[in-house]
Amino acid sequence: MRKGILFAIAGVVFLAGCQNQAANTPATPKWKGPAYRLAFGAAPAKANPAGITLPAIKFTANPDALERRVDLVVQIDTSGVKSEGQVANEMIMAPVNVSGAEGALPADYLEDASKDLANMLASYCLKGKIKIQVALASSTLMTPATNAQVEDKRVSDWLPMEIVFKNPHPKC
C-alpha cells in the first residue's frame, strides 16, 4: 500500500511539473514578418498619359497590427542615370487611409503615384525598363527621409517589379 501511495504522489508531482513547463513555453506567433504583405494586382486597362501605370497594390495585414494611414514608398534603380550630382532614388507619397486586414490602395492614389514617378523618371531622362520596388511605411515617416528612417518605419516587405517607362519628353 505504501508503494501505491508513493507511486501516486510521484505521478502527481511529475504531472504538476509537466503542466508548469507547458505553461512557460511561449506560443508561436501566428503572423511572422512585417505587419503587411503586398501583392500586385492586374494592370489597369487604360494607360496613364504620363508614361507609367502602376498596377493595383493589394495588401493583407496582421489583424493585431493594423495601421490607419500608411505612406507608399517607391525605390528606383537609378544606375542608368547619367549625372554628376547626387540622384534621389526614393519617392515617398503622402499618407493614405487603409482599413481592414485585406484590401487595396485606392486607384486614384496609385494614379497620383504613377504621375509623380513619371515626372521623377522624366527629370532623370530615363526610359525603357526600370526596376522599382514598393513598400508601405507608417504615416509618421517624414519626407525627405534617409534609408534608415524608411527601414525603421516600414510596415511591409519590399515588393519588386519592372516597369516600362515611355518618356513623353523628347529632349532626352
C-alpha positions as CSV (number, residue, x, y, z in Angstrom):
1,M,0.0,0.0,0.0
2,R,2.9,2.4,0.8
3,K,4.3,1.7,-2.7
4,G,1.0,2.6,-4.2
5,I,0.8,5.9,-2.3
6,L,4.4,6.8,-3.1
7,F,3.8,5.9,-6.8
8,A,0.6,8.1,-6.9
9,I,2.4,11.0,-5.2
10,A,5.3,10.7,-7.7
11,G,2.8,10.7,-10.6
12,V,1.1,13.8,-9.3
13,V,4.5,15.6,-8.8
14,F,5.5,14.5,-12.3
15,L,2.3,15.8,-13.9
16,A,2.5,19.1,-12.0
17,G,6.0,19.6,-13.3
18,C,4.9,19.0,-16.9
19,Q,2.0,21.4,-16.5
20,N,4.3,24.2,-15.3
21,Q,6.7,23.6,-18.1
22,A,3.9,23.7,-20.7
23,A,2.6,27.0,-19.2
24,N,6.1,28.6,-19.5
25,T,6.5,27.6,-23.2
26,P,5.9,30.7,-25.4
27,A,3.2,30.3,-28.0
28,T,4.4,30.6,-31.6
29,P,3.1,33.7,-33.3
30,K,0.5,33.3,-36.0
31,W,2.0,36.0,-38.1
32,K,5.7,36.2,-38.9
33,G,7.4,39.2,-40.6
34,P,6.2,42.7,-41.2
35,A,2.6,43.7,-40.4
36,Y,1.6,44.0,-44.1
37,R,2.2,41.8,-47.1
38,L,1.9,43.3,-50.6
39,A,1.0,41.9,-54.0
40,F,0.4,43.4,-57.4
41,G,-3.0,43.1,-58.9
42,A,-3.8,43.3,-62.6
43,A,-2.5,46.3,-64.5
44,P,-5.2,48.9,-65.4
45,A,-6.7,48.5,-68.9
46,K,-6.2,52.3,-69.6
47,A,-2.6,53.5,-69.8
48,N,-1.7,56.6,-67.9
49,P,-0.7,59.5,-70.3
50,A,2.3,60.3,-68.0
51,G,4.1,57.2,-69.3
52,I,3.8,54.8,-66.4
53,T,0.8,53.0,-65.0
54,L,1.4,51.2,-61.7
55,P,-0.7,48.1,-61.2
56,A,-3.1,47.7,-58.3
57,I,-1.3,47.1,-55.0
58,K,-3.2,44.7,-52.7
59,F,-2.4,44.2,-49.0
60,T,-3.0,41.6,-46.4
61,A,-2.4,42.8,-42.8
62,N,-1.7,41.2,-39.5
63,P,-5.1,41.8,-37.6
64,D,-3.1,42.5,-34.4
65,A,-1.0,45.3,-36.0
66,L,-3.4,47.3,-38.3
67,E,-2.4,50.8,-39.4
68,R,-5.0,53.5,-40.2
69,R,-2.7,55.5,-42.5
70,V,0.4,54.5,-44.5
71,D,2.8,56.0,-47.0
72,L,3.7,54.3,-50.2
73,V,7.5,54.3,-50.7
74,V,8.9,53.7,-54.1
75,Q,12.6,52.9,-54.6
76,I,14.0,53.3,-58.1
77,D,17.1,51.7,-59.6
78,T,18.9,54.9,-60.7
79,S,22.0,53.1,-62.0
80,G,21.2,54.3,-65.5
81,V,21.1,58.0,-64.6
82,K,24.0,60.0,-66.1
83,S,24.5,62.8,-63.6
84,E,27.5,64.2,-61.8
85,G,25.4,65.1,-58.7
86,Q,23.6,63.0,-56.2
87,V,20.4,61.4,-57.5
88,A,17.4,60.7,-55.3
89,N,16.4,57.0,-55.7
90,E,13.3,57.1,-53.5
91,M,9.8,58.7,-53.7
92,I,7.6,58.9,-50.6
93,M,3.9,59.5,-51.3
94,A,1.5,61.4,-49.0
95,P,-0.3,59.2,-46.4
96,V,-3.4,57.3,-47.5
97,N,-6.1,55.8,-45.4
98,V,-6.3,52.0,-45.2
99,S,-8.7,49.8,-43.3
100,G,-9.2,46.2,-42.6
101,A,-7.0,43.2,-42.8
102,E,-7.3,42.9,-46.6
103,G,-7.7,45.5,-49.3
104,A,-6.0,47.5,-52.0
105,L,-4.6,51.0,-52.2
106,P,-7.1,53.4,-53.8
107,A,-6.9,53.7,-57.6
108,D,-6.7,57.5,-57.6
109,Y,-3.8,57.3,-55.1
110,L,-1.9,54.9,-57.5
111,E,-2.7,57.2,-60.4
112,D,-1.1,60.1,-58.5
113,A,1.9,57.9,-57.6
114,S,2.2,57.0,-61.3
115,K,2.2,60.6,-62.3
116,D,4.8,61.6,-59.7
117,L,7.0,58.7,-60.6
118,A,6.8,59.5,-64.3
119,N,7.9,63.1,-63.5
120,M,10.8,61.9,-61.5
121,L,11.9,59.5,-64.2
122,A,11.5,62.1,-66.9
123,S,13.7,64.5,-64.9
124,Y,16.4,61.9,-65.0
125,C,15.9,61.3,-68.7
126,L,15.3,57.6,-68.1
127,K,13.3,55.4,-70.4
128,G,12.6,51.7,-71.1
129,K,12.6,49.0,-68.5
130,I,13.2,50.3,-65.0
131,K,13.4,48.3,-61.8
132,I,11.5,49.6,-58.8
133,Q,10.3,48.3,-55.5
134,V,7.4,49.4,-53.3
135,A,6.7,49.2,-49.6
136,L,4.3,50.6,-47.1
137,A,5.6,52.7,-44.2
138,S,3.9,54.2,-41.2
139,S,2.4,57.6,-41.9
140,T,4.7,59.1,-39.3
141,L,7.6,58.9,-41.8
142,M,8.8,62.4,-42.5
143,T,9.9,63.5,-46.0
144,P,12.6,63.6,-47.1
145,A,13.8,60.5,-45.2
146,T,17.0,58.6,-45.1
147,N,17.1,54.9,-45.9
148,A,17.5,54.1,-42.2
149,Q,14.4,56.2,-41.4
150,V,12.4,54.4,-44.1
151,E,13.6,51.0,-42.8
152,D,12.6,52.0,-39.2
153,K,9.0,53.0,-40.3
154,R,8.5,50.3,-42.9
155,V,5.4,48.0,-42.2
156,S,5.7,45.7,-45.2
157,D,8.4,43.9,-47.2
158,W,9.7,45.4,-50.4
159,L,7.8,44.2,-53.5
160,P,9.9,44.4,-56.6
161,M,8.8,44.9,-60.2
162,E,10.0,46.1,-63.5
163,I,8.1,48.8,-65.3
164,V,8.3,50.2,-68.8
165,F,8.6,54.0,-69.0
166,K,7.8,55.8,-72.2
167,N,9.4,59.2,-71.6
168,P,7.0,61.7,-73.2
169,H,9.7,64.4,-73.2
170,P,11.7,64.3,-76.4
171,K,14.6,66.4,-75.0
172,C,16.3,63.3,-73.6
